[in-house]
Amino acid sequence: MKKNMELKTPLYDCHLSGNATIVPFAGYLLPVQYPTGIITEHNAVRQAAGLFDVSHMGEVVFTGSDALKNLNHLLTNDFTSMVDGQVRYSVMCNEQGGCVDDLIVYKINEEKYWVVVNASNRQKDVEWMRKNISGNIVVEDISDSIAQLALQGPLAKEILLQLISEDDLPAKYYTFHEEVMIGGLKCLISQTGYTGESGYEIYLSHEEAPLLWNLLLATGKDKGLLPCGLGARDTLRLEAAMPLYGHEMDDRISPLETGLNFAVKMKKADFIGKKALEERGAPAIKRIGLRITGRGIAREHQDVYVGDTIIGHTTSGSHAPFLKYPIAMAMVSFDAAPFGSQIEIDVRGRRVTAEVVPLPFYKREK
């Protein structure tokens, strides 16, 4: 048997029958694009709706009377004020203040929380959590039994309302409803996403995922709903300046350096990495946005210059399909590159000019 064989999500056959281009990603075989292509898929999400298979993400359940105490110890955000049905973003730091992962927490009740982690970090995260918990707490990895679909875009709500009532939909951003029946399938629906658009993420059992996938595509067809792959997911999150683990953060970069201060509660009694963050002091590096003004497209790991001085490197870059120009994010020296300043990026041995712009590049109109 081949070692490190890629896993398939429960929607693998749906992607094949939709003629998607399949690539290995985070240990899974996933669609990078459909025959429509990345640009069309991207713009469908900005203007109508797109449906993504994100079943490769990991789901971990915290159960027990010490669940809250352990979440507050493990994670940088504060979960004390959370109410049932609320979702909260956080980072999980190591002892040095670097990022183990970024994740989102769903509060089911006082003694039960769902934690959704990045696919490529799933095993590492669960190991780290189990190593650092104490008291009355059980940490269970349920990823293999759960599928996740993301329905994103301005028409996502309209599409779902053809299948469920308004009362079944979570009304606010970063809230969820736990047991909603969609076409006879029991789902957890949250108003969350990774595209910079309004939309929903829907969790249900592995076995039932293809039924929901096909039902949603059929329901949204007249509204311009398209199945979307990893390519559009990446360009959408880049336009919305959402950090990606392994790019804008890793086990060395701190959440404060990559601009995630809102999710780091330094006034909290304690959490893993807090002491290191205090000792590190004011960040020496920062995440910036770049609009490429020269000819070329910047990708990751390319040196950023002011004059002859390297001030940092790009972390993600692409042509932005909706904005119609190339953009990139970079980690650079904190005092370098104020807004409006001109820098250069070494793109395969050629200097390409860019302007430093505020993040996010794209923000949907409310």
N, C-alpha and C positions, 0 to 999 in steps of 0.2 A: 504494500500500500504506500502511496506517495505520502511523504511526510509533509506537515504543514499544509494539508489540503484545504483549499478555501471552502468556507461554509456558504450555504445558500439560504437566503431569507425565504419565508413561505410564499413570497410573491415572485420567486425566480421564474416560474413557468409563465406567469403573466407578462413579465418583461420579454421573455423569448417570443411569446405569441404577438407582442407588440413590436417585434423587430428591433428591440433596443440593442445598442452596442454595449456589451458587458465587459467590465474590467475588474481586476482584483482591487479591493480597497478595505483596509482595516480587517483583513482576514476573511472578507466576504466577497462573493461575486455579485456585483451591483451594476445597474445601468448607468453609464456615463452620459448617454444621450439617446433620444429616440430619433426616428428618421426626420422629424421636424427640425432637429438641430438645436444647439444650445441657445442661440440668439432668439429664436422664435419661442422656445420654452421660457427663457428669462422674461421676455416682454409679455408673455401670457400671464405670468405671475404679477407683473407690475400693472397690467391693464384689465385682466379678467381673473383667471385662477389657474393654479398648477397643482398636481398631485404627486407627492414624493413618497417613495418607500424608504423609511428610516428605521426599519426593523433591526438594523445592525446595532443600533444604540443599546446601551445596557440599562436594565432596571434592577434596582437593589431596594429591598424592603427592610426598614428599621422597625422592629416591633418590641414593645416592652415599656415599663414605667420609666425607664431611664433613657428613652429614645431622644427626647429633647436635649437632655444634658449632654449626651454623646454627640449629637449634631453640632451643638454649640462649641464643643471641644475640638471636633474634627475640622469644622468649616469656618471661614473668615466672616461670613455674614452672621446676623443675630436672628434666631428663629423664635425668640421668646414671645413676641407680639403676634405671631402668626395665628390665623383663625382657620378652622376646618374649611377645605375647599380653596385654599390659597396656594399660590406657587411662588417660590423665591429663588433667585439666582445666587450662586455663591462660587467661591474658589476653595479648593482644599490645598493647603500649603504643606510643605515638608518642614523639617526643623530649621532649615536654612532660610526659610521665607520664599523659596521658589514654589512654582505651581505643580502639584501632583496632577491636578485636573481642574477644569471648570465644569459645573453641573447645575441641575435644577432640582429643587426639593418640593414635593407635593405633600401638603399636610392632609391626611385622611381623617385622623382624630388625634387626641392627646398621646395615644400609645402606638400610633402607626403612621409612618411617613414613607413615601416613595422617593427614591433618589435616582435621577436619570443621568447616566454618565456617558462619556465618549466611548465609542466602540473600541478604538485602538487601545484604550486605557482600562478596559473593563476588569481584566484579571488583576492588574496592578492595583487598581482602586480598591477592589474588594479585599485584597490581601492587606493593604494599608489600613482600611477601615477596621478589619477584624483584629489587626495587631494593636490598634489604638483605642479599643472600646473597653468599657468596664461597667459592672453593675448588671441590672436586670435589662438585658438587651439581646436581641437576636438579629443578626444581619444575614439576610437571605438573598442570593442572586437568582432572580426569576427571569432573567433575560431570555432564556431559551424557550420559555412558554408564552412570551408576549411579543406581539407585532406592533409596529408603530407606523401610522400613515400621517403625512402632513398635507393638509389642504390649505393652500396659501393664496392670498390675493384678494382684491377688493370685492369680488363676487363670491367668495367662499361662503359667506353667511347666507346669501341668497340660495346657493346650491343646497346647503344643509337644511334650510327651511322648507325645502320640497320633501324632505324625509322625516323631519322632527319638528316639534313646536318651538316657539321662541323661548318658552320656559325651560326647555331641555338644554339650551345653549348657555354656556357661561357668559355672563353679561359684561364682565370687565377683563381687561388685559391681565394676564397672570393670575387667573382663577380657573377652576375646573368643576365639572360635575362628574361624580364617580360612576353612577350606573344609569347610562342612557341607552335605550334600545333604538338602534338604527337598522331598519329592515330586518327586525327580529334578532339582531346581533347585539350582545351586551358590550358596551364600550365605556371607556373613560375619555371624556373630551375636555381638553384645556385650550384656553385662548392664549396660545404661545406660538413661537416660530423662530426661524433662523433666516428670514428673508428680508426683513425690514418692511413687510406688508402686514396688514391685518390677516388673521387666519387662525387655523386650529390644528392641534396635534391630537390624534385619536389613537388610543391604545385598546387592543382587544386580543383574544386568544390567537395563537399562531394558526390554528386550523381554519379559523373563520376569516382570516385576512384577505384571501383572494375574493371571497364573496363581497366584502366591503369595497375592495379596490374596483371591482367591475361595476358594482352598484353606483359608486360615486362617479366613475367615468361616464356611465350611461346617463346619470341624472344631470351632470354638468355639461354634457356635450353641446347643447344649444347655447350655453353661456360662454363657450370658448375654452372650457377646461381642457388642459393638456396633461398627459403624464410627463413627468420631468425627471431628469437624471442628476447625477452628482455634479456635472459640469455647470448647469444652471444654479444648483444649490450653492456652489462656490462663488460664482460671479454675483449672485444676489446678496450673499452675506458680505462680500467684499464691498459692493456699492453701499451697503448699510453699515460698513466699518465694524462688523462684528468679529471679534478675535477668534482665531482657530487654534486649538491646542497643537503644539508642534511648530507653529508659525509665529503668532504674536505672543505666545507664552510657552514656557517649558519649565523643567525642574530647576532652572537657574534664574529665569526672569521672574521677578515678583509681580503680584497683581497690581501693586502701586506703580511700578514702572510701565506697565502696559495700559494704565489709565482705567483700572477697574476699582478705583477708590470707593465708589458707591456701594460695592459689595464687601468692603473690608471695614469691620466695625472695631476700630482700635480702642474704643471705650469699653468694650466687652471685657469681663473679668479676665478671661484667658482663652486662647485657642492655639493649636499647634502652629508654630511659625511666628507668633506675635512678638516674642522677645527678639527674634532675628530681624523682623521688620523694623522694630524700634532701634536696634543696633545699627542697621544699615543706614538709618537717617533719611534725609531727603533723597529721592531717586536721582541717580547719576545719568540715567537714560530715560527716554520717553518714546511713546508711539506717535508717529505723525502720519498725515495724509499727503499724498503727492499727486498732483495732476501733471501728467507728462505733456510737456509743451513741444519737445523735439520730436524727431521721427524715430519711432520704435516703441516697443512694449517691454516694460520692466517685469521680470519674474522675481521669484524669491532668491535670497542669498546673493544679491548683487550689491557691490560697494556703492555707498552714497558719499559724494564729495562736496565740500565747499572749497573752491580753489583747488589746491593740491593736497588738502587734508581730508583723509577719510573720517567721516563723522559717525558712520554706522553702516547698516545694510538693510536692504529691502526684506520683508517677511512674506508678502503676498503681492501679486500684481497681475493685471489682465486688462484687456480692452473691456470697458464697461458698456454692455449692450444697450441699456436704456439711456445712459448719459451720452453715449456715442463718442467717447474719447478714452484714452488709456489712463488708468489710475494705479496707484500702489500704496501700500502701507510700509512703514519702515521703523526700525528702532534706531534712534540716534542719540548722541550726547545731549544732555538735558538743556544746555545753554545754546546749543546750535539750532539753526533753522527755525526762526520765528515765522508766524503766518505771513505770507506774501513774499517771503525770501526765495531766491532762485538757488537751486542746487543742481548737481549733475549725478547721473547714475551710470555706472560702468555696465553697459549692455554688451556682453561678448566682445570686450576690448574697445568698444566705441562709447564715447561720452554722450549721453542723451540728457537734454535739459528738462527740468521739472520745477513746478512751483509748489511751495508748501501751502496747503489749504486746510481749513477746519474739517474735522470729522463730525458726523458721517458725510460721505460724499452725496448720498441720496437720503432724503427724508420724505416719507409719504405725507401728503396733505391730510390733515385730520378731517 
